[in-house]
Amino acid sequence: MRISVLCKKLRCVHKQLVLLVTPLVSLPLLLTLPEKEGKCLYVVVLMAAFWCTEALPLAVTAMLPLCLFPTLGVLPSKTLCPQYFLETNFLFLSGLILASSIEECGLHRRIALKVLCIVGVRPAWLIMGMMLTSCFLSMWLSNTATTAMMLPIANAVLESLFGDMETLKEKCKLKVDAETETTNGHATVMMQSLSETQKLSMDGDSGTAEEVRSEAQHQLQVWKGFLICIPYASSIGGTATLTGTTPNLILIGQLKSNFPDCDLINFGSWFAFALPLVVLFLFLGWVWIAFLYGGLNIRSCFRKHNHREQSEARARAVIEEDYRKLGPINFAEGAISFFFALFAILLFTRDPKFFSGWSVFFKDGYVSDAVTGVVIVTMLFFFPSQKPSLRWWADTQAPNTPYVPLLTWKKTQESVPWNIILLLGGGYAMAKACEESGLATWIGGYLRPLAEVPPAAAVMLITGFVACFTEVASNTATSIIFLPIIMKLATSISVNPLYLVIPATIGCSYAFMLPVSTPPNSIAFASGLLEVKDMVKTGIVMNILGILAVSLAINTWGAAMFDLKTYPEWASPGNHSPVLLGVSSLNATL
């Protein structure tokens, strides 16, 4: 009893214990390692521990470099402070503001319902529709917001298909008992223990108790598939754009910090590389989830079943009714759609690398993705949300209603997660310290044995390790900790840094196995139907599929797009011409 009481008390104060114990346990780093590297690693370990345990709020932990690195003599504050608002932060902020405008006018819900109307309500196709919609929305909205919006829609459709979840659970408890079955074969076991509402919902079920129970178990499995596919698709979709998830922007910031001459990665080139990967992984994920949870059956996809037609008709009616209630697209939704499309087109065509973009009309290096994003979102704050009318000026009887733009700063302050900006800044500050102190080089030296591993295998090992680590840490923290080290590893073994850091960055978003891995996973798990074993069983295969898909992408079209067969000049300032990679097996691999 005393031990259990002590454990409960420790659980109550575990964050405070982490704050007190971690600095003490990490002290040997200051005493046993080279001075500057040891101090930098000490801070990195503290921040990693605080980020993983959330002993301090994430944004507060992100500000620790400002007080620890200067006081320990690692970096001066004048070098650290600018890292908190680099160019990439403005690009990310632009994406967040545009996302808040989409949510404000409800455009995301219209898109979701329209897609579901198109794909139909058969389980396999509906799962595909949910995944396609979640994936697309998460390219522009946050993964958490996408999941939070899609799950209520999924639950409403599922209740129309299968009825109440609690009723389904009661049906699953039915047992076969020949003595209690009626002559016409209808299940009566346990009916006395069900409520009147549950009895009514079961009246349409014909067959033996075993058949009713089996069908209910199948329906619950399909329900699980719906709940689990949405957060997974959101995590996959976020990797398609630079603004879709934080690790992508951290990659850009750290590339600019470590390799200022590297201009290969921008919104357009990243999207051109990542979109085929997202499509491939999304298809593989759909096949696996639909197969595992009973939604994928070739015959059921195309053949009609009379006993399920009625529930499918109800589900379609719910979707169509919800879409009808939205009414015709209004002026604000049309305007946001226009700016949304303009935002994507301008970012994609600025300098996509495989053709000359519109940036050639400006001074070289002056216009960036951040400039484009800020220009677009600025328009949202003065473009009208109601259709302008010239008659209003001439009509003296017209009401003098105040002018309302598409987006107000008050709404922006409420909906934009400003703490993410500090998280990005903390990551850039940590990366800068790792570079300046020599810590990244020191750690990279110990990883040189990876030079003996075939590059394709090294990519899979690194992506797999990062994907496993991000199961217990946020994707932001994972990318902040490991990307600088991987960059130094690449240069130490004469491998194109992009060949290793691009898969590692994408792997940071592949957290599928645990409810605590990402907020979207937690939201789906909170429904009460999913169990940890469901996410682990599904997530393990999803991780494997993701690692294989990333390896295929980086070794095929990625190698061609970013010229990964050569060690680039921008990675070694003293070298004015690309040289062949030092790892002899790379050419054969790529």
N, C-alpha and C positions, 0 to 999 in steps of 0.2 A: 504493500500500500504506500509506504513512504517513497519508494522508487517512482511509482506512478504519479504521485503528487509532485515530486521533484521534476519529473519530465514535463508535467503540465506547466509548472512555473517557468522552466527553462524555455518552453515554447512561447510563453508570453513575452519574454524579454530577449528572444534570440537575436533580434536586430541590434539591440544595445550590446549584447555580447560580441557580435561580429565586429561592431565598431571599436570595441575595446581590445579584443583578442587579436584581430588581424594585424594591427600595427606592431604588436609585441612579437607575434610568431614570425613576422616577416623581417625582423631586425637583423638576422644573420646575413641577409642579402647585402646590407650596408657594410658588413665586416669582412665578408669572404670574397666579394667580387671587386673588379676594378672600380675605382671611386665613382666616376661619373656614370658608368654603365650600371653599377649597383644601385645608385640613388634613383636613376630613371626606372629600373626594374622594380624597385621598392614601390614607387608611386603607381606603376602599371598594375602590380599585384593588388595593391589596395583598391584601386578603382575597379579592377575586374571582380574582386570579391564583393564590393559594395553594389556593383551593377547586377551581379548574378543573384545576390540575396535581397536586393532592394533595401539594404539596411538604411540607406538615405534615399530620398527621392532621386530619380534618375538624373533630372536636370541639375540637382545640387551636386551630385557626384561629378557631373560633367564640368563643374566649375572648380573642382579641386586642383587642376593643373595651375590655375592662376595664383594659388597660394602656396602650393608645395614645390613646384619646379623653381620658382625664384628664390624661395627661402633655403632650398637645398643646394642652390648654386648650379642647377642644371641649365636653365634658360632664363634670360631676363624677361620681365613682364612686357616690355615694349615689343618683343618678338612673339609672345604668346597671344596678347590681346587681339591683334588683327586676325588671328586664326578663327575667331568666333563669328566673323561675318565675312567670309570669303565670297567670291563670285557665285559659287555653287549654292550658297545659302539663299541668294536672291532667286535663283531658278526654282529651288524647292519651295520657297515662300510663294512664288507665283503660282505653282501647281496647287498649293494648299488653298490659296484664295479662290482660284478658279473652281476647285472642288466644292468650296463652301457656297459658291453661287449656284452650282448645279443642284446641290442639296436644298438650297433656299427655294428654288422655283419648282422642285419636285421632278425635274427632268429624269433623274436616275430611276425613279419608280415607273415612269412611263416607258422607258427603255426596257426595263425588266419585264413588265407585263406584256409588252408587245412581242418580245422574244418568246415568252411562254405561250402566247397565242399561236405563234408560228410553228413551234416544234410539236405541239400537241401534248396530250396528257397521259400517254402510255408511259409506264415507269421509266424504261430505259431512255426514251426520248426526252422525258421531263427532266431526268437527271442531267442529260446533255444540255438541255436548255438552261437549267440552273447554273451549271458549270460555265457555259459560254457567257451568260450574263454577268456572273460574279467575276469572271476573268476579265471581261472587257471593262467593267466599272472600276475594278481595282487598279487598272492601268492609270487611272486619273484620280480616283478617290483613294482614301486610305483603306488598307485591307480590313481594318476594324469596322469602319463605317459601312463598307460594302457588306460585310457579314451581318452586321446588326440590322441592315435594311432588308437583306434577302431572306433571313430566317423566318420572320413573320409571314412573308408571302408564301414560303414553302409550307409552313405549318397550316395556313388556311387552305391551300390546295390539298394537302394530305388529309385533313379532316373531311374534306368533301369526297375524297377517294375512299378512305378507309373508316371514317367515323372517328369517335373520340379515342384518344390514346389510352385512357384508363380502361375503356371497354375492351380494346384490343388486348390489353394485358390480362384482363379477366378471362377472355376467350382462350388465351394461351395456357391457362391453368386447368382447362377441361381435361378430364381423364376418361379413357375408354372403359366402359363397364357394361358388358352385354346385358346384365340383368336390369339395368335402368334405362336402356334404349327403347324407344317406342317402336311399334310395328312399322310405322312409315319411315323410320330411320332418322327422325329429327333428334338432335342432341338435347337431353333434359338434365344431364348431370350438372350439379352445382347451380342450377337456375334459381333455386330457392334463395341462394346466398347473394344473388345479383339484385341491384336496384331496378325499379320499374323502367327507368330510362335505358339502362343497359339491356334489359330484356327486349325492349322495343327495337333497339339497334341490332339485336341478334335475330329478330324474327325472320329477316331475309336470308339467313344462313341455313341452307338445307344440307343434309348429309349427316353422317355419324358424328359423334363427339370428336373422334380422332380427325375427321376431315375438317371440322370447324376449327379445331386447335391448330392443325397444320396450316390452314389458310391464314389464320391470325398471326402465326409465327412468321409466315412469309411476308405478310403486310408490315409487321414490325421491323423485319430486316430491311425492307424497302425504305421504311421511314428512317432507319438509321443511315442508310445510304444517302438519303436526301440531306440529312443534317450534317453528315461528314464531308460531303462533296463541296459544300459552299465555302467553308474556310480553306480547304485545300486549293480550290480553284482561285480563291482570292490571293493566296500566297504565290501561286504560279503566275497569275496575271500581273502582280506587282513588279515582276522582274522584266517586263517587256519595255518599260520606259524608264528613263533616268529619274523622273519624278515619282515613279510608282512606289518605290520603297527606299528607305534610308541607306542601306548598304551601297546602292548604285551611286548615290551622290557622294558618299564617303570615298568610293573608288576614284571618282573624278577629282575630288579635292586632294587626295593623296598622290595621284598621278601628277597633278600640277605642282605639288610641293616637292616631290622626289625627282620628277622628270619634266621640267618646265617646257622643254621643246617637244614634248609628245602632244600632238593635236589630233590623234586618230580617233579618240572617243568623244563623241558629242551626241546630242539627242538623236540625230538622223542615223548615224552609223550604228549606234547602240540598238535602236529600234529595228534596223534592217537585219542585224545579227540575232537579236533576241526574239523577235516575233515568230520566225519559223521554229525556234526551239520551244516557245510557249505552245504553239499549235501542236507540235509533236508530243510534248509532255502531257498536254491537256487531253489529247486523244488516248494516250496510253493510260492516263489516270482514269478517264471515263470507262475504258474497257475493264480495268481492274475493279473499280468501285461497283460498277453495274453488275459485273460477274459475281463479286463477293457477296453483294447484298440482294441478289435475286432479281435485279432489274433487267439484266441482259439475258434475253432468251430470244433467239432468232425467230422462232415461230410466233412468240407473243408480240414481237415488234410489228409484225405484218398481219397476223391472223387475228380475227375478232373473236372474243369470248363473250357469249351472251350474258353470263353471270357477272361480268365486270363492266359491261357497256354502260349500265345505269350509273354506277359510281363515277366512271370516267366522264360521262355527260354532265354530272353535277359539278365535277372539278373544272371542266371547261367553262361551265356557266359562271362559276365563281370568278375565274380569271377574266372572262369577257365582261362581267358586270363591274368588276373593279376597274378595268380599263375604260369602260363606258362612263363611269362616274368621274373620271378625269376630264371628260369633255374634249372638245377639239383643242389642238395645241394653241396656246395663247401667245401673245406678242412677246412676253418675257421669255418663255420657253424657246421660241424661235430665235430670239436674239442671243440667248445663252448658247444655243446649238451652233449658231453662226460663229460666235467667238471661240467656242470650243473647237470647232473644225479649223478655224483660222489659226488658233494656237498650235494645234498638231501639225498642220501643213507647213507653217512658217518654221517651226522647230526642225521638222524633218528635212526641209529643203534648204536650210541655211547653208550647210556645208556637208552633205552626206558622203563625201569622199569618192563615191563611184560616178558622180557627175558634178558639174560645176553648179553650185548653189547661188542664191541671190546675194550672198555676202560679198561676191566679187565686185558689186557696185559701190562698196564702201572701202575705206582704207583697211589694208590687211591687218587683222588682229584687233580691230576696234569694236566690231559688233559680235557679241557672243549670244549663247542661248539665254543667259540671264537678262540681257537687254531686250530680247524678243519677248520673254515672259512678262517683264515689267510693263512693256508697252501695251500688251494685250490686256492685262488685269487693270491697268490704269483706266482703260476705256470703260470698264464695268462700273466705275464709280461716277460717271457722268452720263452714260447712255441711258435713255429713259426706259422704265419698266412698262409703261403704257404707250400705246401707239399715238404718236403726236398727231395733232389735228390743227389745220389752219383755221377751221371754222371757230375754234375756241377763242381765237384772238378777236374775231369780229362779233361774236355772240355775247352781248352784254348780260344775258340771263344765265350764261353757263356758270356752273359752280367754280369758285376759285380754289381748287384743290391744290395742295402743295406738290411740288415736283418731287418724284421718287425715282432714283436711279436703280439700275439692276441690282446693285449691291451697296450697302452702307458700311461705313467703317465700324459702327457699333456692332452690326451682325458679324463682321469679320473678326472683331476682337473676341466675340463669344464663341465662334465656331473653329477658328484656326488654333491648332495645338502648338502654341508658341514654344513650349518646352523642347520640341523637336529641334528648334534652331540651336538651343544651347547644347543639346546632345551632339549635333553635328559639329559645333564649335569645339566641344570637349574632345571629340574624336580627332579633329584636325590638330588640336594642341598636343594631344598625346603622340600623334604620329610625328609631328615636328620635333618633339623632344626625343623620341626614339631615334630619329635620323641624326639630329645634332649631337646627341650624347654618344653615338656609336653603338647604342644597344642593339639596334636592328642588325648592324653588321656583325656584332659579336655573336648574336644568336644564329644569324645566317651561317656563320662559320661552322657551328656545331651541326648544321643540317647539310653540310656538303656531301655526306654519304649518299644523299638522294641523287647526286649526279650519276651514280652507278645504276640507278633505276631507269628503265626506259621512260621517256617523257610522257607517253600516253598513260603509263601506269602511275607516274608521279601525279598527273592531273587527277586521276581517279582517287588516289590516296589522299591528296590534299582536299578535294571536294568532299570526300566521305568523312574525313576528320572534322572539317568545318561544319558539315551538316549534322554530325553527332553532337558537336559542342553547342551548336545553336539550339539544341533541344532543351538545354538547361540554362541557357543565357539568351538575352535578347539578340536579335539579328544585328542591331546597332553595335552593341558591345562586342559581339564576335568579330564583326568587320573591323572595328577600331583596333582590336588587339592583334589580329593576325595579318591584316593586309600589309602593314609595313614590313613585317618579318618575311612574308612571302616575296615581296618585292626585292628585298636584299638577298634572299635565297636565290632568286632567278638571276640576279646580276653576278652572284658569286660563282654560279655554275654555267654562266654564259648562255642562258636561255632567255628568249624574248620575255620580258616581264608580263606582257599581256597574256601570254600563253598559260601562265599560272594564276594570275590575279583575277582574270575574268571568270573562270570556273569557280574560284574560291568565293568571289562576290555573289554569284548566283546561288552557290551552295548555302550561303548565310540565310537565305530565305526559305530553304527547304526543311522546315521544321514541322514534321507531320506526326510524330509518334506520341507526344504527350500533351495533355490538356494545358499544361503550364508553359508550353513552348512558345506560343504566340497568343495575343489577345483574341484573334478569331477562333482559335481552337478552344479557348476558355469559354467564349460565348456559346459555341455549339455544345460543349460539354455541359453547360449550365442548364440545358433543356431537361436533364434528368434521365434521358433515354440511353444515351451513350455511356459505355463503361470504358475504363482505362484500357482494358484488354482489346476493345474494339479499335481504339485509336492506334495502339501498338501494333496489332495485327495488320491493320490497313497501312499504317505509316511506314513500317519496315520495307514493304514492297514499293511504296511510293518513293522512299529515299533511294532505293536501288534503281528504280526506273529513272529517277531524276539524275543520278550520277551517270548512268549510261547515256542518257539523252544529252547531257552537257558535254560529255567526252566526245560523243559523235559530232556535236555542233562545233566544238573548238578545233577538231581535227579535220573538218571538211570545209564548210563554207566560212567558218571563222578564220581558218588558216589562210584562205584566199583573200578575204576582206582586209585583214590586218597584217598580211605578209609575215606570218609567224615563223616561216622557215629560216629567217635571217635574224641575226642579232642586230638590233637597230642602232643607228648612230646616236639617237637621242638618249639611249640608255648608257652610253659611255662617252662623255664629252670629249675625251682625248682622241676618239676614233672618228675620222671623217668619212669613212666608207663602211657600209655594212659588211660584216664578216659572217661566214657560215657558223652555225651553232657548234659549240664545243662538244655537245653530246652527239656522238656519231650516229646514234640510232634515230635521231629526230627526223631526218629526211625520209627514212623508211616509214616512220610512224605517220608522218603527215602526208 
